[in-house]
Amino acid sequence: MEAFYSQSWCLCGLPFDVVDTSSAISALKRAIKEERPFFISTPNLNFLIAAQTDKAFRESVINSDLSVADGMPLIWMARLLKIPLPERVAGSNLMEALFAEKNGSPIRVYFFGGEPGAGERACQVINQANAGIRAVGHFCPGFGTIEAMSIDDIIDEINRHEIDFLIVALGARKGQAWIEKNRHRLKAPVISHLGAVINFFAGTVKRAPVWMQRIGLEWLWRILEEPSLWKRYFFDGLRFVKLLLVNVIPYAVWIRFNQKKLNETRPVVINTEEDDHNIKIYLIGACIDKTIAELRPVFKECVAKKKNILIDLQAVPVIDGAFLGLCLLLYKHLNEQGCQLSFQNINQQNKRIFRWNLVHFLIP
């Protein structure tokens, strides 16, 4: 459970790891080398909006082993909230970087999903190049249900290939749900839903110019390439404006008027009580990025005991997105064990911070 030592922040209800593209690639390669299951989520604005109303979709991101910000609007919001995400880490950029590598053994990729014929064409393009990835197969399951795409014959067909990186393209919600349902049955160590990657490699859709990506206009290019996307971008844009006005901007203003509280450096004091089924953790002091280092090994140790955890915040004057990101990691690991995370004695200020960060599902 080294995840408790990673720098993960909460942004609008989802966890985001503080990594750049190079660090994400290094983590991916370590998982391949160690043959360790590694689920990568690449939330963009569409993910963020969908997660507000779809619990299963939200939890698929929370359950990821790596969650990176794939979208400039997310980076802009992070900067407003002083969250130290270094850069946009797009799934397409990860694949382009892997493709461009020339040293070492190629990473074996398999495409699951996409339009009919796109996977085959993507494989041909990749294997015609002397690249850092090699396509070992593809499967187009059509447009059926998740259950129909999860039958033993399909899983067996995928598993008969030696795969390092399984790339899924079924549409964001269906793709994340399919991965959640099947990742424990799949032999490929690294799995991610990267919807447009197949089309980019197949050449059926072109990526936006780099300058458009950098200034956040990739959505406009995507509409020009795929006009059917306009409705999604339009409604996501409306919800984005609401998110800014109701959550992000009020929290950003609060942060700027409360810098003194957020500059505390004294480590949080931790006391615990335990019975047969529950662990109570009493925290004293500000629970913010600069103070929570001592909390990480405590969370790790408590999770290992497989008990429900109750966190008392009565003596905690202020929290921030780093503390909430750590709590989302705790929530993830407890869920995997069938255990619960709850909080008590939260002051009004901290309740507002929970709500602004859209993690009010963690509190009563």
NORKANOR-V397984 format. One record per backbone hydrogen bond with DSSP energy under -0.5 kcal/mol. CO is the residue of the C=O (numbers start at 1). NH is the residue of the N-H. Records with the same first field share a line. If there is no record, write none. Layout:
CO->NH + NH
This chain:
1->4
2->5
3->6
6->8
7->18
9->16
11->14
14->11
16->9
17->19
20->24
21->25
22->26
23->27
24->28
25->29
26->30
27->31
28->32
29->33
30->34
31->35 + 36
32->35
38->40 + 191
39->65 + 66
40->193
41->68
43->70
44->48
45->49
46->50
47->51
48->52
49->52
50->53 + 54
53->55
54->58
55->59
56->60
57->61
58->61 + 62
59->63
61->64
66->41
67->17
68->70
69->71 + 89
71->74 + 75
72->76
73->77
74->78
75->79
76->80
77->81
78->83
79->82
82->84
83->85
84->86
88->90
90->94
91->95
92->96
93->97
94->98
95->99
96->100
97->101
98->101
99->132
107->109 + 134
108->164 + 165
109->136 + 137
110->112 + 167
111->113 + 139
112->169
115->118 + 119
117->121
118->122
119->123
120->124
121->125
122->126
123->127
124->128
126->129
129->131
132->107
134->109
137->111
139->113 + 141
141->144
145->149
147->150
148->151
151->154 + 155
152->156
153->157
154->158
155->159
156->160
158->161
161->163
163->189
164->190
165->110 + 167
166->168 + 192
167->112
168->194
169->114
171->175
172->176
173->177
174->178
175->179
176->180
177->181
178->182
179->183
182->185 + 186
189->38
190->166
191->40
192->168 + 194
194->197 + 198
196->200
197->201
198->202
199->203 + 204 + 205
209->212 + 213
210->214
211->215
212->217 + 218
213->216
217->220 + 221
218->222
219->223
220->224
221->225
222->226
226->229
227->230
228->231
229->233
230->234
231->235
232->236
233->237
234->238
235->239
236->240
237->241
238->242
239->243
240->244
241->245
242->246
243->247 + 248
244->249
247->251
248->252
249->253
250->254
251->255
252->256
253->257
254->258
255->258
258->262
259->263
260->263
261->264
269->284
271->282
273->280
277->308
278->275
279->281 + 310
280->273 + 282
281->283 + 312
282->271
283->315
284->269
286->288
287->320
288->291 + 292
291->268
292->295 + 296
293->296 + 297
294->298
295->299
296->300
297->301
298->302
299->303
300->304
301->305
302->305 + 307
303->306
308->279
309->342
310->281 + 312
311->313 + 344
312->283
313->316
315->285 + 317
318->287
320->324
321->10 + 325
322->326
323->327
324->328
325->329
326->330
327->331
328->332
329->333
330->334
331->335
332->336
333->337
334->337 + 338 + 339
335->338
340->309
342->311
344->313
345->347
347->351
348->352
349->353
350->354
351->355
352->356
353->357
354->359
355->358
357->13
359->362
360->363
